[in-house]
Each structure stands twice: as structure tokens, then as C-alpha cells.
């Protein structure tokens, strides 16, 4: 009798609530994980230098003349004049390239990790010391100076024509091996507007980010310029701008979605797909074709009194095998689990799966973008 007294709308709501409880929760992601601040990024640094102190594993100067030229130029700058025509036969020096990443907001005096890589024919950089090497940006300016002992993760030994090696010996790292000498100007310290850039351009995600920011700070704080860039009306004072961006990055965006994509690594046979991939009903037949070529060596022996010559004969046998693949009907799937279940029904190897996915895309049955890396 109590059910008759309940309003009709309340009874409908009670019937709908159990079904809503079975729905998966809406996905949420922080703005920090979806965007970056325009102009706030790392910068690549590179330099050319010399590594000394090697135990006879350096460059062969007769085959790497640039090592000798660099060494003579360095000695000349230090006030040591090498007579012209002198042929240096040094085995404890190697020419190297030094690379590092200059992080955003780096200040003079900050320490950076560097990677040192041999560019000659040195056998190993183990135990070597990098001499002072300027690190330049793409604009040609010096932003850091690197120097220090190289840490190499490999080890090797050779004797009497035999050798053994573990890991790589021609590259190593110098922790805190570079000192920043110049800072990079950042638009963050200015008084103008700041811009957020989405990691992947998407109109739906850009709209969701703008709505989340304006709902928290008020209308007009953020607006989208396109599918990737979002402009912010940030406070003018640096301290307020830092707090403003910190609060924005912790906001969560509901319903952010990535485009359907299948990543294929043709070298290793790896196939990765995200949850937005969809599959329409389709029929697939896949078989394997193998060609086997065998060669057998025999000897042709003439008759005892035939006057012939014994000659080797090579006989080749070619065999073609084709395994029949039955026509398999794959049900359409609106979820990633359904797509994976349908593809597993084919029983194909990862290499075969690459060809099948490409054929499904060409047939219009696979709703996703194929990207081969």
C-alpha cells in the first residue's frame, strides 16, 4: 500500500538508480596531466669536447684526425706550442659529444646531468675525465659548462685476440656534471596572458578544460583559441601567477577523451590500442603461406672406363605450403574488451595481427587511427 502512496516520479527514480549504479564512473584527469604551459619547456644543449685519462682505450689518432686537431688547439690555448708536423700517437684521449637538457626556470649555478658519447673509434670511456666543455643551445649561445669524471655502466676486457664485454662502453653520464651559466627567458614572468597547450589536440577536451576553469574561478578567466590552445587571464604579480597556475593544474576535468588510436611497432610486433577503439561486424579469413627451399649436395661419379670427371652436383627442392584459414565472423564491439575478444578469436600472432588491423581499417570496420612507429 505504501508504493501506491509514492509519487510516480519517485517510483521511476527508484527503478533507475540500480541501473545507474552499474554504469562505469566518468573518467577524470587533472589539467596538469592534459596540458603544458606554452613557452615553459626544456631546451636541448650540446657540446664537443675531449675525454682524457683513458687506459689505452682512446681514439686512434691516425684514423681520427679531428681528435689530434682539437688536442693541439687546446694545448695552444694553454700556452703550449706543439711543433708543426708533429704526429701525436696518444691512446688515452677521445673526442666526445656532450648533451644535456636545460630545464625550465633554470638559474645560473644550477647543476645538470650530462651524457657523454664517443664520436671516434675509442674502445671505452671507462675511467676517463671530461675536460671543460661549453654546452650551446640552438641559437649558438653558451648556457652551461660541463666537466667531470665519467660513469660508465659497462665493463670489458680483451687479451690474445679474445674479448668479453658487458653493456655499452662508449657512452656514460656525469651526474651534476654541468653548471648553468645563462638563464632562458620565460614568458611566465611577464604581465601578459598565459596559454595552456593540450598534449593532444581535441575540441571536446579543450571545451571541458575551459568549463572546469571558469566554473572554479569565474566566467571569462579561460577561453579556447582552438582545439589545442587555451588562453588564461592570469594575475600580473609573479606570486599570484604561481598560485593561480598551481590551482588550475589540480582541477579535474570530467569526460576528457583521447582519439581512437592503434599504435603498431613493426620492429617488435607490439600492438597497443586505447579504450576509444571500436569494431564493426566483419568477416575475416587469415592463412599462412610458407615457401621452403632445400638444397642437397651430391657427387656425379662417371663410369669406370667412361673417361669422365667427378663433379659436385647441387639439387634444389622447393616446397610451398599454405595453411587454410576459415572465414571467421567477428561481432562488433563498442568497448575495448569486445575488440580484444574478437581479435583473439582469430588466433593470429602479433605480426599477423598487424596485417589484419590494416585490412580492417581499409575495409572501414575499425574505427581508429593506425600509427606505425
C-alpha positions as CSV (number, residue, x, y, z in Angstrom):
1,X,0.0,0.0,0.0
2,X,2.9,2.3,0.6
3,X,4.0,2.0,-3.0
4,X,0.7,3.4,-4.2
5,X,1.2,6.4,-2.0
6,X,4.6,7.3,-3.5
7,X,4.6,9.8,-6.3
8,X,5.0,8.3,-9.8
9,X,8.3,10.2,-10.4
10,X,9.8,8.9,-7.2
11,X,8.9,5.3,-8.2
12,X,10.6,5.8,-11.6
13,X,13.7,7.2,-9.9
14,X,13.9,4.2,-7.6
15,X,13.8,2.0,-10.6
16,X,16.5,3.9,-12.4
17,X,19.0,4.1,-9.6
18,X,20.1,0.4,-9.6
19,X,20.9,0.6,-13.3
20,X,22.9,3.8,-12.8
21,X,25.0,2.1,-10.2
22,X,26.1,-0.4,-12.7
23,X,27.5,2.2,-15.1
24,X,31.2,2.8,-15.1
25,X,32.3,6.1,-13.3
26,X,33.1,9.0,-15.5
27,X,36.8,9.4,-16.2
28,X,38.5,12.3,-14.7
29,X,42.0,13.7,-15.3
30,X,43.9,16.6,-13.8
31,X,44.6,19.6,-16.1
32,X,48.3,19.1,-15.1
33,X,48.2,15.7,-16.9
34,X,46.5,17.1,-20.0
35,X,48.2,20.4,-20.7
36,X,51.5,22.2,-20.5
37,X,52.2,25.9,-20.2
38,X,53.2,27.5,-23.6
39,X,56.8,28.5,-23.6
40,X,57.7,26.7,-20.4
41,X,59.8,23.7,-21.6
42,X,63.2,22.1,-21.6
43,X,65.9,23.1,-24.0
44,X,68.5,20.8,-25.6
45,X,72.2,21.6,-25.1
46,X,75.1,20.0,-27.0
47,X,78.9,20.4,-27.0
48,X,82.1,18.9,-28.3
49,X,85.0,18.1,-26.0
50,X,87.8,15.8,-25.1
51,X,88.0,12.9,-22.6
52,X,91.4,12.2,-21.1
53,X,92.9,9.7,-18.7
54,X,91.7,6.6,-20.6
55,X,93.7,3.3,-20.1
56,X,94.8,2.9,-23.7
57,X,91.2,2.8,-25.0
58,X,91.1,6.2,-26.6
59,X,90.9,7.2,-30.3
60,X,93.4,6.0,-32.8
61,X,94.7,9.5,-33.8
62,X,95.8,8.2,-37.2
63,X,92.2,7.4,-38.1
64,X,90.5,10.3,-36.2
65,X,92.4,13.5,-37.2
66,X,89.9,15.7,-35.5
67,X,90.9,14.4,-32.1
68,X,94.5,15.5,-32.8
69,X,93.4,18.8,-34.1
70,X,91.3,19.5,-31.0
71,X,94.1,18.5,-28.7
72,X,96.7,20.7,-30.4
73,X,94.3,23.6,-30.4
74,X,93.6,23.1,-26.6
75,X,97.3,22.9,-25.9
76,X,97.9,26.1,-27.9
77,X,95.3,27.9,-25.8
78,X,97.1,26.8,-22.6
79,X,100.4,28.3,-23.9
80,X,102.0,25.0,-25.1
81,X,103.2,25.2,-28.7
82,X,103.4,21.9,-30.5
83,X,106.0,21.9,-33.4
84,X,104.3,21.8,-36.8
85,X,104.2,18.4,-38.4
86,X,104.3,16.6,-35.0
87,X,102.2,13.4,-35.2
88,X,100.7,12.7,-31.8
89,X,100.2,9.0,-31.1
90,X,98.0,9.2,-28.0
91,X,95.8,6.3,-26.8
92,X,94.3,7.9,-23.7
93,X,92.3,10.8,-25.4
94,X,88.9,10.5,-27.1
95,X,86.7,13.1,-28.8
96,X,83.2,13.1,-27.5
97,X,79.8,14.8,-27.9
98,X,78.2,16.1,-24.7
99,X,74.5,16.6,-24.4
100,X,72.2,17.8,-21.6
101,X,68.6,19.1,-21.1
102,X,68.2,22.6,-19.7
103,X,65.0,22.6,-17.6
104,X,62.6,25.4,-17.5
105,X,63.3,28.2,-15.0
106,X,67.0,27.0,-14.7
107,X,69.2,29.7,-13.0
108,X,73.0,30.3,-13.2
109,X,74.8,28.0,-10.8
110,X,72.3,25.1,-11.1
111,X,73.7,21.6,-11.7
112,X,72.7,19.4,-14.6
113,X,73.3,15.8,-15.5
114,X,75.1,15.3,-18.8
115,X,75.6,12.4,-21.2
116,X,79.0,11.8,-22.9
117,X,79.2,9.8,-26.1
118,X,82.2,8.8,-28.1
119,X,82.3,10.1,-31.7
120,X,85.6,8.5,-32.8
121,X,86.9,4.9,-32.6
122,X,87.6,4.8,-28.9
123,X,87.1,1.3,-27.4
124,X,85.9,2.6,-24.0
125,X,85.3,5.8,-22.0
126,X,85.6,4.0,-18.7
127,X,87.8,5.8,-16.2
128,X,88.0,9.0,-18.3
129,X,87.6,12.6,-17.3
130,X,85.8,15.2,-19.4
131,X,87.7,18.4,-19.8
132,X,85.8,21.8,-19.6
133,X,83.3,21.7,-22.4
134,X,80.9,24.6,-23.3
135,X,77.3,23.4,-23.9
136,X,75.4,25.5,-26.5
137,X,71.8,25.9,-27.5
138,X,70.4,26.0,-31.0
139,X,71.0,29.8,-31.0
140,X,74.7,29.2,-30.6
141,X,74.9,30.8,-27.1
142,X,76.7,29.0,-24.3
143,X,74.3,28.1,-21.5
144,X,76.3,25.6,-19.4
145,X,79.9,24.3,-18.8
146,X,80.5,20.6,-18.3
147,X,83.4,18.8,-16.7
148,X,83.9,15.8,-14.5
149,X,84.6,12.1,-14.3
150,X,82.5,9.8,-16.5
151,X,80.5,7.0,-15.0
152,X,80.2,4.1,-17.5
153,X,77.8,1.2,-16.7
154,X,79.6,-1.4,-18.9
155,X,82.8,-3.3,-18.4
156,X,85.0,-5.1,-20.9
157,X,88.4,-6.9,-21.3
158,X,90.4,-8.3,-24.1
159,X,93.6,-10.4,-24.4
160,X,95.2,-12.5,-27.1
161,X,92.5,-11.9,-29.6
162,X,89.7,-12.8,-27.2
163,X,87.3,-10.2,-25.7
164,X,84.3,-10.0,-23.4
165,X,82.0,-7.0,-22.9
166,X,79.0,-6.3,-20.7
167,X,76.8,-3.4,-21.7
168,X,77.9,-0.3,-23.6
169,X,81.3,1.2,-23.1
170,X,81.3,4.2,-25.4
171,X,78.7,6.3,-23.6
172,X,78.4,7.4,-20.0
173,X,76.9,10.0,-17.7
174,X,78.3,12.6,-15.3
175,X,75.8,13.3,-12.5
176,X,75.7,17.0,-11.8
177,X,78.4,17.4,-14.4
178,X,77.4,20.8,-15.8
179,X,76.9,24.2,-14.3
180,X,74.3,26.6,-15.8
181,X,75.8,29.9,-16.9
182,X,72.9,31.6,-18.5
183,X,69.1,31.5,-17.9
184,X,66.5,31.2,-20.6
185,X,63.8,33.9,-20.7
186,X,60.4,32.6,-19.9
187,X,57.0,34.2,-20.8
188,X,55.7,33.1,-17.4
189,X,57.3,36.1,-15.7
190,X,55.6,38.7,-18.0
191,X,52.4,40.5,-17.4
192,X,50.5,39.2,-20.4
193,X,48.1,36.4,-20.7
194,X,49.3,32.8,-20.2
195,X,48.4,30.0,-22.6
196,X,47.8,26.3,-21.9
197,X,48.6,23.7,-24.7
198,X,46.8,20.4,-24.7
199,X,49.1,17.4,-25.2
200,X,46.7,16.1,-27.9
201,X,44.5,18.5,-29.8
202,X,40.9,17.7,-29.1
203,X,37.9,20.1,-29.2
204,X,36.0,18.1,-26.6
205,X,38.9,18.2,-24.1
206,X,39.6,21.9,-24.7
207,X,35.9,22.7,-24.0
208,X,36.0,20.6,-20.8
209,X,39.1,22.3,-19.6
210,X,37.7,25.8,-20.2
211,X,34.4,24.9,-18.4
212,X,36.3,23.5,-15.4
213,X,38.5,26.6,-15.1
214,X,35.6,29.1,-15.5
215,X,33.4,27.1,-13.1
216,X,36.2,27.4,-10.4
217,X,37.4,31.0,-11.0
218,X,34.5,32.6,-12.7
219,X,33.4,33.4,-16.3
220,X,35.9,34.9,-18.6
221,X,39.1,33.5,-17.0
222,X,39.7,31.0,-19.7
223,X,38.7,30.6,-23.3
224,X,39.8,28.3,-26.1
225,X,41.6,29.6,-29.1
226,X,41.4,26.3,-31.0
227,X,41.5,22.6,-30.3
228,X,44.9,22.8,-28.6
229,X,45.5,26.3,-27.1
230,X,43.6,27.8,-24.1
231,X,44.3,31.4,-23.1
232,X,44.1,32.4,-19.4
233,X,43.6,35.9,-17.9
234,X,46.3,35.5,-15.3
235,X,47.1,37.9,-12.4
236,X,50.0,40.3,-13.1
237,X,52.1,39.7,-9.9
238,X,54.5,36.7,-10.1
239,X,53.5,35.2,-6.8
240,X,49.8,35.4,-7.7
241,X,50.5,33.8,-11.1
242,X,52.3,30.9,-9.5
243,X,49.4,30.3,-7.1
244,X,46.9,30.7,-10.0
245,X,48.6,28.1,-12.2
246,X,49.0,25.7,-9.2
247,X,45.3,25.8,-8.5
248,X,44.4,25.3,-12.2
249,X,46.7,22.3,-12.6
250,X,45.0,20.5,-9.8
251,X,41.5,20.9,-11.2
252,X,39.9,17.7,-12.6
253,X,38.3,17.5,-16.0
254,X,35.4,15.1,-16.4
255,X,34.8,13.3,-19.7
256,X,38.2,14.0,-21.2
257,X,38.7,11.6,-24.1
258,X,41.5,10.7,-26.4
259,X,41.0,9.9,-30.1
260,X,40.8,6.3,-31.0
261,X,44.3,5.1,-31.9
262,X,46.1,1.9,-32.5
263,X,49.9,2.0,-32.2
264,X,51.9,-0.6,-34.1
265,X,55.6,-1.2,-33.6
266,X,56.6,-3.0,-36.8
267,X,60.1,-3.9,-35.5
268,X,59.0,-5.7,-32.4
269,X,55.4,-6.7,-33.4
270,X,53.8,-4.8,-30.5
271,X,50.2,-3.6,-30.9
272,X,48.7,-1.2,-28.4
273,X,45.2,0.3,-28.6
274,X,43.3,2.7,-26.3
275,X,39.8,2.3,-25.0
276,X,38.2,4.5,-27.7
277,X,38.8,1.8,-30.4
278,X,35.6,0.4,-31.9
279,X,35.0,-2.5,-34.2
280,X,32.1,-3.0,-36.6
281,X,30.8,-6.5,-37.5
282,X,33.1,-8.0,-40.1
283,X,34.2,-11.4,-41.5
284,X,37.9,-12.2,-41.6
285,X,39.9,-15.1,-43.2
286,X,43.6,-15.3,-42.5
287,X,46.0,-18.0,-43.6
288,X,49.8,-18.6,-43.5
289,X,51.9,-19.0,-46.7
290,X,55.4,-20.5,-46.4
291,X,58.0,-21.2,-49.1
292,X,60.7,-23.8,-48.2
293,X,63.8,-24.1,-50.4
294,X,66.2,-27.0,-49.7
295,X,69.5,-27.7,-51.4
296,X,71.2,-31.1,-51.3
297,X,74.8,-31.6,-52.5
298,X,75.6,-34.8,-54.4
299,X,78.6,-36.1,-56.4
300,X,78.3,-37.2,-60.0
301,X,80.6,-40.2,-60.5
302,X,81.3,-41.3,-64.1
303,X,81.6,-44.9,-65.2
304,X,84.9,-46.7,-64.5
305,X,86.0,-46.6,-68.2
306,X,83.9,-43.7,-69.4
307,X,86.8,-41.2,-69.1
308,X,84.6,-38.7,-67.3
309,X,85.4,-36.4,-64.4
310,X,83.8,-36.4,-61.0
311,X,81.9,-33.2,-60.4
312,X,79.7,-32.0,-57.5
313,X,76.0,-31.5,-58.2
314,X,73.6,-29.4,-56.2
315,X,69.9,-30.4,-56.3
316,X,67.3,-27.8,-55.2
317,X,63.9,-28.7,-53.9
318,X,61.1,-26.1,-53.5
319,X,58.0,-26.7,-51.4
320,X,55.1,-24.2,-51.0
321,X,52.7,-24.7,-48.1
322,X,49.6,-22.7,-47.5
323,X,47.6,-23.2,-44.3
324,X,43.9,-22.6,-44.9
325,X,42.2,-20.1,-42.7
326,X,38.5,-20.4,-42.2
327,X,36.2,-17.4,-42.5
328,X,35.6,-16.0,-39.0
329,X,32.8,-13.7,-38.2
330,X,33.7,-11.0,-35.7
331,X,31.0,-9.4,-33.7
332,X,31.1,-5.6,-33.5
333,X,32.2,-4.2,-30.2
334,X,31.7,-0.8,-28.6
335,X,34.2,-1.4,-25.8
336,X,37.9,-2.3,-25.9
337,X,37.3,-5.6,-24.2
338,X,34.9,-6.6,-27.0
339,X,37.5,-5.7,-29.6
340,X,40.3,-7.7,-27.9
341,X,38.0,-10.7,-27.5
342,X,37.1,-10.6,-31.2
343,X,40.7,-10.3,-32.4
344,X,41.7,-13.2,-30.1
345,X,39.2,-15.4,-31.9
346,X,41.5,-15.3,-34.9
347,X,44.4,-16.9,-33.1
348,X,46.9,-14.8,-35.0
349,X,50.4,-13.9,-34.0
350,X,51.3,-10.3,-33.3
351,X,52.9,-10.0,-36.7
352,X,49.7,-11.4,-38.4
353,X,47.6,-9.1,-36.3
354,X,49.4,-6.0,-37.8
355,X,48.2,-7.1,-41.3
356,X,44.7,-7.9,-40.1
357,X,44.3,-4.5,-38.4
358,X,45.5,-2.7,-41.5
359,X,42.9,-4.7,-43.6
360,X,40.2,-3.9,-41.1
361,X,41.0,-0.2,-41.3
362,X,40.9,-0.3,-45.1
363,X,37.6,-2.1,-45.0
364,X,36.1,0.6,-42.7
365,X,35.4,-1.9,-39.9
366,X,37.9,-0.5,-37.5
367,X,37.2,2.9,-36.0
368,X,40.6,4.1,-35.1
369,X,43.7,5.7,-36.4
370,X,46.6,3.4,-37.2
371,X,50.1,4.8,-36.3
372,X,53.2,2.8,-37.1
373,X,56.3,3.6,-35.1
